[in-house]
Amino acid sequence: MVTVALVVTDGMLHFELSVAHEVFGAAPVGVPGPWYEVALCGPAATRLGPFRLAPEGGLDRLPHADTVIVPGWADVDEDPPAELVAAVRAAHEAGARVASLCTGAFVLAAAGLLDGRRATTHWAHARTLATRHPRVRVDPDVLYVDDGDVLTSAGKAAAMDLCLHLVRLDHGSSVANAVARRLVVPPHREGGQAQFVTTPVPAPDNPPLADLFPWVMARLDQPLTVEDLARRARMSTRHLGRLFGSTTGTTPLRWLLAQRVHRARELLETTNDSVETIAGATGMGTAATLRRHFTRAVGVPPDTYRRTFRSRTGPGSGPGGPRPGPGRTETGAVRAHRGAADDPGATRPPTS
């Protein structure tokens, strides 16, 4: 069973900790095989905001975990405890996958885990992180950054996005979607496509797109065009483009393509259908078209993605699939998944 250690010390934010515990603490109904074993790890009884928690183990348990989650650090002007920094560094050196949520990135940076890496944190503290740790390439414009064995998320709700991303890496899209449904949150927001939902939950005061999105999702096997979407929404293509930009942060065509690729990924994980059949089921038309768009978005061809996913989730592999070699760093199609984070359609997060 894969173990997830959630760090709890004085000075942590309770919201991010609760998000991680909700995601990793209970398997969604119907998921086969073992789930995660979650442990709260800290030096002593801890106060997080209005709550007091009694850790189940000390910080010395971190190096024995498969994944270590560091929640938000409340006061970024205060240095994190040396004991915590040393424990996080030791866990990474032992081969654990280490992720920070929100301002937990300050702890990872203090441990030296972000030196030379691209990382993110809450937009309000990104400049402080960059100034205090100049060797970190801080990107304030993304939801999360997956650098293989070290991952960082932006603030608050982005913590949920990163946790679901970890579940997706370990169990696949279908299971991650099941977790999202249980928590009633959007199932998938790509890390680099800042602040917009690729399978959106439209605002109730936006009826044109609220009606359009489910209509499109039910017809991904059809060769829909932007003109088709505009006709369905009863507006011009120009007005549709403006509405999409303000609602999702991307264009109608890019959003539609993202849905087709996401559906293809689910079918590769859950069926034995050929690439040609999946191309038809996702409206791509031909296997060549699917391979081109899938490889551009995900980083590897569909066949490679399917083989890698199944090798990691096959019998006896556990939730995370077979552990990689020394350092337990994810490679191949799994790390290449974050290739979509470089989508030029990414937009800047809100500034308030």
Secondary structure, 3 states (H helix, E strand, C coil): CCEEEEECCCCECHHHHHHHHHHHHCCCCCCCCCCCEEEEECCCCEEECCEEECCCECHHHHHHCCEEEECCECCCCCCCCHHHHHHHHHHHHCCCEEEECHHHHHHHHHCCCCCCCEECCCHHHHHHHHHHCCCCEECCCCCEEECCCEEEECCCHHHHHHHHHHHHHHHCHHHHHHHHHHHCCCCCCCCCCCCCCCCCCCCCCCHHHHHHHHHHHCCCCCCCCHHHHHHHHCCCHHHHHHHHHHHHCCCHHHHHHHHHHHHHHHHHHHCCCCHHHHHHHCCCCCHHHHHHHHHHHHCCCHHHHHHHHHHHHCCCCCCCCCCCCHHHCCCHHHHHHHHHHHCCCCCCCCCC
